[in-house]
Each structure stands twice: as C-alpha cells, then as structure tokens.
Amino acid sequence: PELLTATELEQAIIEDDPTVALDKGMFLRNPLPMLELKRDFILGTQTKKWKATLAHRFVELLHTKLGKLTRLYTQNIDGLELQTSIPKE
C-alpha cells in the first residue's frame, strides 16, 4: 500500500468525512483543514457579504432605544454584531 504523509492522510480523512476537520485534536495539530473548509465563510465575513440579522438588530434596539443592554457577550466568530451600533466596550 501507498504510504501517505500526515497531511495527505488528514486530507483523505476529511474528504471522506468533512466534519473531522472540526475535531479539536485535529485543529490543534493542524488548523489549516478547518480554515480551508471555512474559507468562504471567513472571506464573506471580511467583505461584509453577511448582514446583521433581526436578532442582532433586536439587541441593538435594547441598547440604543431602551437602554436595557449592559453588555454583550458573544462566542460567534462572524463579527456581525460589529455592523450594529452596539459599542465594543
């Protein structure tokens, strides 16, 4: 059988099951496969291809009109909240 390098083996596994690229262990060893899978999303975020949603606008309303928002915590990596007038700090 043909011997594969670690990168070639990872690529073969990812082609069989793309969700493997999201595995924490694989990401820590080599983040490039996950980043490659997410390339369109990441570039779309940078070029503002994606727009803030109704939920983002609701949170913005809580801050600007009602003064009810003390702070916003998010784990999202899309940065869509930056398209609103919610302050970063």
C-alpha positions as CSV (number, residue, x, y, z in Angstrom):
1,P,0.0,0.0,0.0
2,E,1.0,3.6,-0.7
3,L,2.4,5.4,2.4
4,L,0.8,8.8,3.0
5,T,2.2,11.8,4.8
6,A,0.3,13.0,7.8
7,T,-1.1,15.9,5.8
8,E,-2.2,13.6,2.9
9,L,-3.8,11.2,5.5
10,E,-5.7,14.1,7.1
11,Q,-6.8,15.2,3.7
12,A,-8.1,11.8,2.8
13,I,-10.0,11.5,6.1
14,I,-11.5,15.0,5.6
15,E,-12.6,14.1,2.1
16,D,-14.4,11.0,3.5
17,D,-16.0,13.0,6.4
18,P,-15.5,16.8,6.4
19,T,-16.7,17.1,10.0
20,V,-13.4,15.6,11.1
21,A,-11.7,18.9,10.3
22,L,-13.7,20.4,13.1
23,D,-12.3,18.0,15.6
24,K,-10.4,19.8,18.4
25,G,-7.5,17.4,18.3
26,M,-7.0,17.8,14.6
27,F,-7.4,21.5,14.8
28,L,-4.7,21.7,17.5
29,R,-2.4,19.6,15.4
30,N,-3.1,21.4,12.1
31,P,-5.7,24.2,11.9
32,L,-5.4,24.6,8.1
33,P,-8.0,21.9,7.1
34,M,-10.7,23.6,9.2
35,L,-9.7,27.0,8.0
36,E,-9.9,25.8,4.4
37,L,-13.4,24.4,5.0
38,K,-14.5,27.7,6.4
39,R,-12.7,29.9,3.8
40,D,-15.9,31.1,2.1
41,F,-17.4,32.0,5.5
42,I,-14.3,33.8,6.7
43,L,-13.8,35.7,3.5
44,G,-17.5,36.6,3.4
45,T,-17.3,38.0,6.9
46,Q,-14.3,40.1,5.9
47,T,-16.1,41.5,2.8
48,K,-19.3,42.0,4.7
49,K,-21.1,39.5,2.5
50,W,-23.1,38.5,5.6
51,K,-25.5,41.0,7.1
52,A,-26.6,41.5,10.7
53,T,-29.8,39.6,11.4
54,L,-33.0,40.5,13.1
55,A,-31.6,39.2,16.4
56,H,-28.6,41.5,16.0
57,R,-31.0,44.4,15.4
58,F,-33.1,43.5,18.4
59,V,-30.0,43.6,20.7
60,E,-29.1,46.9,19.1
61,L,-32.6,48.2,19.9
62,L,-32.2,47.1,23.5
63,H,-29.1,49.2,23.7
64,T,-29.9,52.3,21.6
65,K,-33.7,52.9,22.3
66,L,-34.4,51.2,25.6
67,G,-31.0,51.4,27.4
68,K,-31.5,47.9,28.7
69,L,-28.3,46.3,27.4
70,T,-25.4,46.5,29.9
71,R,-23.0,44.4,27.8
72,L,-23.0,41.8,25.0
73,Y,-21.1,38.6,25.3
74,T,-20.7,36.5,22.2
75,Q,-18.8,33.4,21.1
76,N,-19.6,34.0,17.5
77,I,-16.8,34.5,15.1
78,D,-18.9,36.1,12.4
79,G,-18.4,39.7,13.7
80,L,-22.0,40.6,12.7
81,E,-22.5,42.5,15.9
82,L,-19.9,44.9,14.7
83,Q,-22.3,46.0,11.9
84,T,-24.6,47.4,14.6
85,S,-24.2,50.5,16.8
86,I,-23.5,48.4,19.9
87,P,-20.3,49.7,21.4
88,K,-17.4,47.2,21.6
89,E,-16.7,48.1,25.2
